[in-house]
């Protein structure tokens, strides 16, 4: 199968564009048989292919034919008697697989923070554990209200009047340290990115990039490639 035929076949599937098809072809998946025989973990290693996209590809292409069914021949009754039991190969030790997984793990880049700021992040993390989940008044009584927070209002509102045994309200005292407001849990300052040119305005030591949801796959791959060159961390890779 040529490259054009392969790309034309993949682009006919739902949710697959030319950029994703080319990325799969360049990574070695140059035939439909290789795609159906690959696992989800193998497909997600390709840039731009998420777990949901990998599952949809396998679902649309269908399961791969097993090797036994492809090579199986009709065996006579006499031949079946002469067959010897095949010895099973020893399974891999769990220790080997665990060591291989450890090797694959890569640590994510961390920001250059001052001692005061790193201590403030720890304080914010501890305060977050103690902060209650703020829910809308009478969320348990009317399902249509939902749990999203709304300031209690009304003359008869017991929650607004701070009666006992009422849910907690949003107050200023629940806020974290001023220095850490708006920062990512890792300590980076989030910067929205919509093109490759936006990466040049980022300081890789204290800022990290987050690709916008409206960015297409082709441009996303270019942004990821440029971010690796500039040593910029992407928060939604």
C-alpha positions as CSV (number, residue, x, y, z in Angstrom):
1,X,0.0,0.0,0.0
2,X,1.4,3.4,-1.0
3,X,1.5,6.4,1.2
4,X,-1.4,8.2,-0.6
5,X,-3.6,5.1,-0.4
6,X,-2.8,4.7,3.3
7,X,-3.6,8.3,4.1
8,X,-6.8,8.2,2.0
9,X,-7.9,5.1,3.9
10,X,-7.2,6.7,7.3
11,X,-8.8,10.1,6.5
12,X,-12.0,8.3,5.6
13,X,-12.3,7.3,9.3
14,X,-14.0,9.5,11.8
15,X,-11.7,11.9,13.7
16,X,-8.6,11.2,11.6
17,X,-7.1,14.0,9.5
18,X,-4.1,14.2,7.2
19,X,-1.7,15.3,10.0
20,X,-2.5,12.3,12.2
21,X,-2.4,9.9,9.2
22,X,1.1,11.2,8.2
23,X,2.3,10.9,11.8
24,X,1.2,7.2,12.0
25,X,2.8,6.5,8.6
26,X,6.1,8.1,9.6
27,X,6.2,6.1,12.9
28,X,6.1,2.8,11.0
29,X,2.4,2.0,10.8
30,X,2.3,2.0,7.0
31,X,-0.4,-0.7,6.6
32,X,-3.8,-1.4,8.0
33,X,-2.6,-4.8,9.3
34,X,0.0,-3.1,11.5
35,X,-2.6,-0.7,12.9
36,X,-5.1,-3.4,13.7
37,X,-2.3,-5.6,15.2
38,X,-0.9,-2.7,17.4
39,X,-1.9,-2.1,20.9
40,X,-3.4,1.1,22.3
41,X,-0.1,1.8,24.2
42,X,1.8,1.6,20.9
43,X,-0.5,4.0,19.1
44,X,-0.5,6.6,21.9
45,X,3.3,6.8,21.5
46,X,2.7,8.6,18.2
47,X,2.6,12.4,18.6
48,X,-1.0,13.7,18.3
49,X,-2.7,10.3,19.0
50,X,-4.5,10.2,22.3
51,X,-6.0,7.1,23.9
52,X,-9.5,8.0,22.7
53,X,-8.3,8.4,19.1
54,X,-6.4,5.1,19.3
55,X,-9.5,3.3,20.6
56,X,-11.7,4.8,17.8
57,X,-9.2,3.7,15.1
58,X,-9.2,0.1,16.4
59,X,-13.0,0.1,16.7
60,X,-13.5,1.4,13.1
61,X,-10.9,-0.8,11.5
62,X,-12.1,-3.9,13.4
63,X,-10.0,-6.5,15.3
64,X,-6.9,-8.0,13.6
65,X,-7.2,-11.6,12.4
66,X,-5.3,-13.9,14.7
67,X,-2.2,-15.7,13.4
68,X,-3.6,-19.1,14.3
69,X,-6.7,-18.5,12.1
70,X,-4.7,-17.2,9.1
71,X,-2.2,-20.1,9.1
72,X,-4.6,-22.9,10.3
73,X,-5.0,-25.8,7.9
74,X,-7.5,-28.7,8.1
75,X,-5.9,-31.6,10.0
76,X,-6.9,-35.2,9.5
77,X,-7.8,-37.4,12.4
78,X,-4.7,-39.5,12.0
79,X,-2.4,-36.5,12.0
80,X,-4.1,-35.2,15.2
81,X,-3.1,-38.4,17.0
82,X,0.6,-38.0,16.0
83,X,0.8,-34.4,17.2
84,X,2.9,-33.7,20.3
85,X,1.9,-31.3,23.1
86,X,3.7,-28.0,22.5
87,X,5.7,-26.8,25.4
88,X,4.6,-23.4,26.7
89,X,7.3,-20.7,26.8
90,X,8.0,-19.4,30.3
91,X,6.3,-16.1,31.1
92,X,8.3,-13.0,31.8
93,X,9.1,-12.4,35.4
94,X,7.2,-9.5,37.0
95,X,10.5,-8.1,38.2
96,X,11.7,-7.6,34.6
97,X,8.5,-5.8,33.5
98,X,8.6,-3.5,36.6
99,X,12.2,-2.5,35.9
100,X,11.4,-1.7,32.3
101,X,8.5,0.5,33.3
102,X,10.8,2.4,35.7
103,X,13.3,3.1,32.8
104,X,10.5,4.6,30.7
105,X,9.4,7.1,33.3
106,X,10.8,10.6,32.7
107,X,10.7,13.4,35.2
108,X,8.9,16.5,34.2
109,X,10.6,19.9,34.2
110,X,10.3,21.9,37.3
111,X,10.5,25.8,37.6
112,X,13.2,27.8,39.2
113,X,11.5,29.1,42.3
114,X,12.8,31.0,45.3
115,X,12.6,29.5,48.8
116,X,9.8,31.9,49.8
117,X,7.7,30.9,46.8
118,X,8.3,27.2,47.2
119,X,7.3,27.4,50.8
120,X,4.1,29.4,49.9
121,X,3.2,26.6,47.4
122,X,3.5,24.0,50.2
123,X,1.3,26.2,52.4
124,X,-1.3,26.5,49.6
125,X,-1.3,22.7,49.2
126,X,-2.0,22.1,52.9
127,X,-4.7,24.8,52.9
128,X,-6.4,23.2,49.9
129,X,-6.7,19.9,51.7
130,X,-8.6,21.6,54.5
131,X,-10.8,23.8,52.3
132,X,-14.4,22.4,52.1
133,X,-16.2,21.8,48.9
134,X,-18.4,24.8,48.4
135,X,-21.8,23.8,47.1
136,X,-24.9,25.8,46.1
137,X,-27.7,26.3,48.7
138,X,-30.2,23.5,48.8
139,X,-28.3,21.6,46.1
140,X,-29.4,18.3,47.7
141,X,-33.1,19.2,47.5
142,X,-33.5,20.2,43.9
143,X,-31.4,18.3,41.3
144,X,-31.9,21.0,38.7
145,X,-29.8,23.5,40.7
146,X,-26.6,21.5,40.5
147,X,-23.7,21.8,42.9
148,X,-21.9,24.8,41.4
149,X,-21.4,27.6,43.8
150,X,-23.8,30.5,44.0
151,X,-23.9,33.2,46.6
152,X,-26.9,32.6,48.9
153,X,-29.6,35.3,48.6
154,X,-33.0,36.1,50.1
155,X,-34.5,37.3,53.3
156,X,-35.3,33.8,54.6
157,X,-32.0,32.2,53.5
158,X,-30.5,30.5,56.6
159,X,-27.2,29.9,54.8
160,X,-26.9,33.7,54.1
161,X,-27.6,34.4,57.8
162,X,-25.0,31.9,59.0
163,X,-27.3,29.6,60.9
164,X,-25.9,26.5,62.6
165,X,-25.6,23.3,60.6
166,X,-25.5,25.1,57.3
167,X,-22.9,24.6,54.6
168,X,-19.8,26.7,54.5
169,X,-19.8,29.9,52.4
170,X,-17.0,31.2,50.3
171,X,-15.0,33.7,52.4
172,X,-11.8,35.6,52.1
173,X,-10.2,33.6,54.8
174,X,-10.1,30.5,52.6
175,X,-7.7,32.1,50.1
176,X,-4.1,30.9,49.8
177,X,-0.9,33.0,49.9
178,X,-0.9,36.0,47.6
179,X,2.3,35.0,45.8
180,X,0.9,31.7,44.6
181,X,-2.4,32.9,43.3
182,X,-2.9,31.9,39.6
183,X,0.1,29.5,39.5
184,X,-0.1,25.9,38.3
185,X,0.4,23.3,41.1
186,X,3.9,22.6,39.8
187,X,4.8,26.3,40.4
188,X,4.8,27.4,36.7
189,X,2.9,30.4,35.5
190,X,0.4,29.2,32.8
191,X,0.6,30.9,29.3
192,X,-2.0,30.1,26.7
193,X,-0.4,29.3,23.3
194,X,-2.2,29.3,19.9
195,X,0.8,29.3,17.5
196,X,4.5,28.6,17.3
197,X,5.4,32.3,17.5
198,X,3.7,32.5,21.0
199,X,6.4,30.2,22.4
200,X,9.1,32.8,21.8
201,X,7.5,35.1,24.4
202,X,7.7,32.5,27.2
203,X,10.4,32.4,29.9
204,X,11.1,28.6,30.3
205,X,12.4,29.0,33.8
206,X,9.2,30.3,35.4
207,X,6.5,30.0,32.7
208,X,4.9,27.0,31.0
209,X,2.7,26.7,27.9
210,X,-0.8,25.4,27.6
211,X,-2.0,24.7,24.0
212,X,-5.5,26.2,23.3
213,X,-8.4,23.8,22.6
214,X,-9.1,25.3,19.2
215,X,-5.6,24.5,17.9
216,X,-5.6,21.7,15.2
217,X,-3.4,18.6,15.2
218,X,-0.9,19.8,12.6
219,X,-0.2,23.1,14.4
220,X,-0.2,21.2,17.8
221,X,2.6,18.9,16.5
222,X,4.6,22.0,15.4
223,X,4.2,23.6,18.8
224,X,5.3,20.4,20.6
225,X,8.4,20.2,18.4
226,X,9.3,23.8,19.0
227,X,8.7,23.5,22.7
228,X,11.2,20.7,23.0
229,X,13.8,22.8,21.2
230,X,13.2,25.8,23.5
231,X,13.0,23.5,26.6
232,X,9.5,24.7,27.5
233,X,7.1,22.5,29.4
234,X,3.7,21.9,27.9
235,X,1.0,21.4,30.5
236,X,-1.4,19.5,28.3
237,X,0.7,17.2,26.2
